[in-house]
Amino acid sequence: MKRKTIFHVASSVSLAITVFVSGCSSAPSSSPGTGAGSEKQEQGTTKVAGPKSGGTLTYALYQDIVSLDPAFTYDFSTVVNQITEGLLKFDENSKLVPSLAEKWENPDPKTYLYHIRKGVSFSDGTPMTVDDVIFSMERTRDPKTASYLGWMYGNVDKIEKEDDSTVKVTLKEPDSNWRYAMATPAGHVISKAYYEAHASNFGKPDGGVMGTGPFKYVSWQTGSEIVLEKNTNYWDKTGGPYLDKIVYKVIPEAMTRVTGLKTGQINMAITLPIDLQEVVEKMDSIKISRSDSFLSDFVAMNTQRKPFDDVKVRQAINFALEKQKIVKEIIKDAGVAGKSVPVPPALWLFEKEKWEAAYNEIPDYSYDMEKAKQLLAESSVPNGFNGKILVDGDSLRMNIALALQAAVKPLGINLEVEKVTGEELNTRSWGGARDYDMLIQNWNSDFPDPSGSLQPLFLSANAADGGSNFANYKNPEVDKLLIEQGRLTDDTKRSEMMIQAEKLIAGDAPWIVVSHQKHFMITSKNVAGYEISPMVFWQAIMKDVYFTE
């Protein structure tokens, strides 16, 4: 269930071409989101006490963060999201709502106006201004910054100060996914003055970061721990922050994290290997929360390398693997089996009936060995072939590799499992050379929109160096549909075009979509106030977390 930090680092090239886009016509003004402390539960006529303030929460990370700088935040954004905030945010239903912008407008397809909230201060008490907002956006946008999120600005023409409380963004062309960018760290605001005073070490342990979030940075011992404290100058007075301190402990060994949860030395963790989830479910001292996700576990076949350039070979391999068996025996209730395209039901957030109907129509390549044998017999390699599967040491991915290796053996296909480090898997996954036959990875859409999977994964431009077209897939008709839908602002029309593309991709079978795992959060029983949702990676969930005792 982990995301790859590297996975959008180099998407700027491809996405500047493809126009990652969206069409939010306008958004009404609203009050800040209600926090856990904004209401009291009732049981009959007896009121239950609200959240308590105070305490130190210990959160387990399976590896260290890359930076405290939001411009370089992808994995482990859960740390930085507590310190800096965006103009917008995603609520528990993955809907866009106001944050540092109290409202926003989309008066025409290429113009966005963000009305900046008054009375917001940075954690040192200095007021946040429009100048800070524009500085932050332009810094992330600047190619010299080499931000991991700079690609989100690829279609931006101008960022201007409309007045002392309004930022105007003008796009080069209509862009259906721009609406989401300001709810990710691409839209996070930092203190211009603080950055200029710490330019040489900003985001590093000795430089830190200053934002407007519910917590402020205290310290970072690389490879060990990150400490945040409550921001007493926080602008949103609804709900928390309740905690005095959060300590993020870097604990690479999964079993050590489990032991810490059992003893109470760890209060919260969001990632555990599949094979340990059953262990923690039996522990009396913890509770588990799950949500649907946009995540897909998959096998990608290099469609530009023989014999994987033959669609019948790819379809045969799809039919040979018992995905339902993998889900039943390994993933269990932590996920569901996939079909042939990585657009899970959680991504059907508009035009749901159309997406559901299309999902029922696309092939799921359910296990059918006779069909697999027939297809391979009709292919360019009727007697089978030798190949390799590239995979890292993740337990689920290794199990998928071994299952696939055994599954295709009766077809005369001999697959060697090439195990590499996670770093090498990422490097080769994202490399333009596409130096592999097949690889096993996962993908989590950055946006609550099907294009957040379809465009980066299957647009031919994204097969270039740094792109995320892992199957090296090239279909001009799919390209046309994905690019055109990105220029529209009508989600109904966009859905129709994306569904057409989805059906073409499904027929071409460049992937085996094995499963869609759920997000999985483990906490001590005395921890409350959080919401886990498909957009958990972009949310400041710690704002309203508290100890019940």
N, C-alpha and C positions, 0 to 999 in steps of 0.2 A: 504493500500500500504506500510505498514511498514515491515521491516525485523526484525528478532529476534536476538538480540545480542547473546543469549545463543545457537543459533542453530548449531553452529559448534564447540562449546567449547569442547565437548567430542567426536567429530567424529574421533579423533586420533586413537582410538582403532579399529573402524570399517574400517577406510580408510587405515590403515596400512595393513590390511588384503586384502582390495579390490583393492588396487592399482589405485588410482585416477590418470589418466594418459593423455599423449598426444604426438603427433609426429610432431613437427615442424622441418623439415629437415634442414633448415637454413634460415637466414633472412639477407637481404642485408643491408649494411650500408646506413644510410640516415641522412639528416640534421634534426635538431630539428623540431618538428611540427610547422607549421605556425600559428601564433597567429592572433587575431582579428586586430592587428595593422600592419600586414605584407602586406596588400594590401588595395587599395582604391576602393570604388565602383564608377561606372561611370553611368551617365544618359546622353546619347548623348555625347556631348563633355565637359560637366560640371563635374568636379571631386568633389565628396563629401568628406568633411573633415574626417580625421581619428579619432580614439578614443581620448577622453580627459583624462588627468591624474588628479588624486586627488579625494578627497571625502571619506566619511565613509559610508559603506554599512551595513545595519542592516538586519540580517538573522534570521528568527524565527525557533527555534527547539521545537518540542513538548515534549521533555524531555531532561535531561542533558546527556552529554557524560559519558562513563564509565571511560575513561582514555585518556591522550594525547599520550600515548605510542603506536606506531603502532602495537606492538605485541599483544595489547589488543583492537584492533580497528575492530569492525564489523559494528554495527549500527553507524550512525553519522560519518562514515569515511569521510564525506564531510568536517569536521573540520580538522582532522589530515592529510588528503590528500593535504591540502594547505601548510603544514609545512614540511612533509617528502615525499620522492619520491621513486619509485621503479626502478629497473634496466630497466624495460620495462613499457609500459602503453598501454591502449586501446584508439584507436581513436574514432571519432564519429560514425564510422561504426562497432564498436566492434572488430576491427582488432588490432593485436599486432604491435606496432611500438617502435623504440628505445626511451630510456629516459636516465637514468644515464649510461646505457650501450649503446655505439654508434652503436654496432652491436652484433649479437650473432650467434653462429653456433651450429649445431647438427650433428657432423661428423659420429656418429654411434648411434643406438637406445638408448644407455645408457649414452651418454656423451653430455654435454652442455658446451660450452665455451662462456663466457660473456666478451666482450672487453670493459673495463670501459672508459668512456668519460674523456678526459683530460681537465683541467681548471675549474673543478667544485669545488666550495667552500661551506662550511657550512655558516649559516647566520652570524656567528661571523667573517667570513673572512678566517678562517683556511681551508687549502686544504683538500678535500676528497680523501682518498687513498683506494687502494685495501684492506688494513688491516681493514679499517672501514667497507667496504662491507662484508668481511668475518665475522668479529665480529658480525655484525647485523644479518646475516643469521644464524650463529651458535647459537646466543642467542635465536632467535625465534625457532630454531630447538630443542634446549635443553629441555628435559622434565621437568627439574627443573624450567624453566621459566613459564611453564604451559600456554604458549601463546594460545590465541584463534585461532591462525592460524598455530600452530605447526603441526597439522595433515597434512598440505600440504607437509611437509618434511618427511612423513612416509616412502616413498620409496627411500629416499636419502641415499646413502652409504657413500660418502665422498664429502667434499667441500674443494678445495685446491687452493693455490696461484700458478698459472702457471707461471706468471712473474709479473712485477710491474704494468701491466695494464690488466691482464687477470685472471678471476676466472673460475676454472674448477669444474663442478658439475658432479659427477658420481652416477648414479642411480643403485639400486639393480637389477632392471629389467626394460625393456621398459615400459614407462608410458605416456599414451596419453594426460593426463591433466597437467603434470608438466609444459609444455610450458606456461601455463597461470599464474602460481603461482607468477612469478616475476613481474607481472603487478598488483598484489594485495598488501595490506600492509605486506604480508609475505615476499615480496621482497624489502621493504622499508629500506633505509639506515639512520642510526643515527650516530652521532659523538661518537666514542669510548671514546675519552678523556672526553667529556662532561658527558657521562653515568658514567664513573668511578668516576668522581667528584661528581655525584649526584645519586649514586646507591640506596641510601635509600629512596629517594623521587622522582625518575625519573618518569615522566608521571603524577605526582600529581600537584596540584595547586602551591605548593611552590617549586617544582623542575623543572617543565616544561619539554621541550624537545627541542633538537636542530637538525635540518635537513637541507636539501639543497633546500627546496621548495620555491615557489614564495612569501610566507609570513612567518613571524616568530612569535613565541609565545611571548605574553606580559603578560597576566593575565587570571586567571580563578576564578571566584567567584561561587563556587558550588551551583547549583540550580538557578543561576541567569544569568550569562553571561560569555562568553569567548571572549577575545580581541586578535586579530592578527594585525600586522603591515606589510607593504611592506618590503620585503627582498631586500635591496639595493645591496646586493652581489649576487643576483640571476644570475646563469650562462647562462640561455637561454635569449638572447637579442632580440629574435623575439617576437613581440607583447608585452603583459604585463609582470609584473603586473602594472596596472594602478591605482588601488585604493590605497589610503594611509592607510586605516584601514578597517577591517571587525569586526563587533561586532555581535556575535551570542547570541541572547536572548532566554532564556529558558522560553517558554510560553505554559504550558500544556493545557490550556483551548482553544479549537479550535475557539470559537467565538471571543475571545480576539485577536487571530492572525488575524482573518478576519477584525476586527475593525482597527487593526494596519495597515493592508494593505490599507484599505480605507482612513485612515488619512495620510498615508505616513510615519508613524513612523516605519514601517517595509517595507523594499525594496524587500525582497525575502523570499519565503517559498517553500518547496518541498512536504510537506505532509499535506493534509486536508482530513477529513472524506468525504465520498461520498456525504452525504446529504448536505454538505456546498459548494460543487463545483459549483452548480447552482447559489448560492448566489454570489460568487465572479465573475462568468461569466457576471453578470449584472452590475458590478462596472466599472465606466468609468476610474478610476485612475490606473487600473492594466491591464496587459496582461497575457495570459496563453499560455504555451507551453506544448505540449504532445509528447510522443514518445511511440512506442511499447515497451513492456517489456518482461522479462522472468518470470513474476510473475503468479502464479496460486492461486486462492482461492478455497478451497476444503473442503469436508467432508471425513474424513478417518474412515473406519469401522474396528474394531479390529477383524481381520480374525482368530485369535486364541481363540476367546471367542464365545460361543454359544449365539444365533443362527447365528452369523455373520460368523461362519466358513462354512456356507452353501452358495455356490455361487449363488444359486437361490434366496436366501433372499437378497443378496447384489444387484443382478440384478433387482429384483423387486423394491427395494428402489430407485435405479437409475431411473427406468422408471416412478416412481411416482412423481418425482420432476420436476416442470416446470422451468428449468434453463433459457430458453429464456424469460420467464415472469419476472424472477428476474432481468435479464440484462436490459430488456426493461423498467421496472418500477423503478428500484433502481440505477443500474449502468449507464444506458443510453449510451451516446457516450464515457464514460470514460473507456470502456472495451468491450470485446466480450465474448460470451458464450463459455464455454469449451466443450471438448468432453470427452473421458474416460481416457486420460493419460496426465500428465502435461508437454507436449512438444509443446508449442505454435509455430505458424509460425515464430516468431522472432528468434527462436533457429535454424531454418533451414539455417545455415550459410555455409554449404557445402552439396553437394549431394541433393540440394533443391528439384529436381524433384522426387527423390526417397522418400524423407520425405513427400512431398505433396501427392504423390500417396498412401502412407501408411496411411496418415491422412484421406484420402477419404474412405479408406477401413475399418478402425477401427470403432466399434460401437460408436454412439454418445449418445445412450440412450435417444433419444428425448421422450418427454412426451407421455406416452401410458398407461393409467390406466388399460385398459383391459389386456394388456400384463403383467402389474405388478400383477394384480389379478391372472392371469393364473400361473405365475411363483411362487407366494407365495403358491398357492394351491398345487403345485407340490413339495414344499419344506418340510423341517422337521418341520415347524410350520405353517401348512395351516390355522390355525384359528387366527394367529397373536401372539403377545407377547408384553411384556413391556421392555422398555430400557431407556437409558439416552443419551443426547447429551451434551458434555462438551464444553463450550464456554465462552469467556470473554465479556466485555462490549462494544467492538467495534461495531459500529452501523450496518455495513454490515454483520458481522458474526452473530450478534443477529437476524437480519432480515432473514438470511439464515436458522438459527435454527428454528425460528418460522414458516417459510414457509415449512420446511421439516416436522416439527411436524404436521402441518395441512394436508400436502400432503399424509402422510402414515396412517392417521386416518381411511380412508375408507377401508384400508387393514386389520384393526383390530390391527394395531401396535400403541401402546401408548408410545410416547416418552416424557420423562420429560426433560425439558431444565435445565441443571445444570450450572448456571452462577457463574463464579469464577473471581478472579483478573487476570490480564495479567500475573503476576508473577507465580501464581499457574497453569495457563494454560501451560506456558512454562515448569514448573517443571514436570508436569504430562505428557506433550507431549514428553519430552525427557527422561523420566524415564523408565528404563528397565522393571519395573513392568507392564507397559501399563495398568494402572488402569483406564480404561474407556471403554465404549461400542463404542461410536462414539465421534469424536471431530472435531471442525471446526477451521482451521488454514489457513495460507498462506505460500507460498514458492517462493523464488526468486533464480534462479540458479546463482551460483557464477562465472560461466564461460560461455562464448558464445559457448556452446557445449551441445547437448542433454544429454550427460552423467552427466552433472552438475545437472540434475534433476533425471534421471533414477537410477543412481548408489546409491546416498545417500538415496533415498526415497524407493527403492524396493529391494535392496540387503538384504538378510536375516540377514547377520552379523550386519547390521545397526539397527536391532531391539533391540540390547543390550543397556544397560544403556548409555545414552548420544547420542545414534544414532538417526537418523532422519527417520527411517522406521515407520512412524506413524500408518500405518495400520497393523503393526506386520505381514507383508506379507512374506510368505515363499514358494518359488517355486524353486526347484533345477535346473530346466532347465533355468529359468530366471537368477539364480545365475551364472550358467556356461557361459551363453552368455555375461552377464555384466562384469564378471571378465576377460574373454578372450578378449573382445573388448578393454578393458583397457590396455592390453599388446601389442596391435598392434600400428603401426605408420601410417598405411594406412587408411585414413578417409573413403575411399570407402568401404573397408571391414568392418570397424568399424560400418558404417551406416547400412550395411546389417544385422549385428548381433544385433545392438540396435533396429532396426525395428522389427526383430523377437521377441525380448524381449518385445517391446512395444505392439505387437499384443497379446502376451500371457497375459500380465498384463491387457490389455483392456478387454479380455474375462473373466478374473477372477474378474473384477470389485471391487477391494478393495477400490476404491475412487469414490466419485462424484466430478468431476472437474466442478465447477460452472462457473468460469469465468477467463479471463486473463485481469486484469486491465492494463491501460496505466500508464506510469509515467507522473506526473502532476507537473509542476512548475509554480508558480505565481510570477510575479515581478512587480515593479512599471514601468510605461510606459517609464521612462527615464533611465532604466537599459538595457544594451545591452552587446553583446560579449560572451554569454554563449551558450553552446550546450547541450541539454538534449537528452540522448540516453539510450538504454537498460542497458549500463554499468555505468550509472551516479554515482552509489554508490562508484565506484573505481576511479573516475576521479577528477583531480584538476581543476574543471570547473571555479574556481574564478580567475585563472591566467589572463584571457583575459576579464574579466568583467569590464565594465566602465559605467560611467554616461554620457548620451548624452547632458545633460544641467545642 
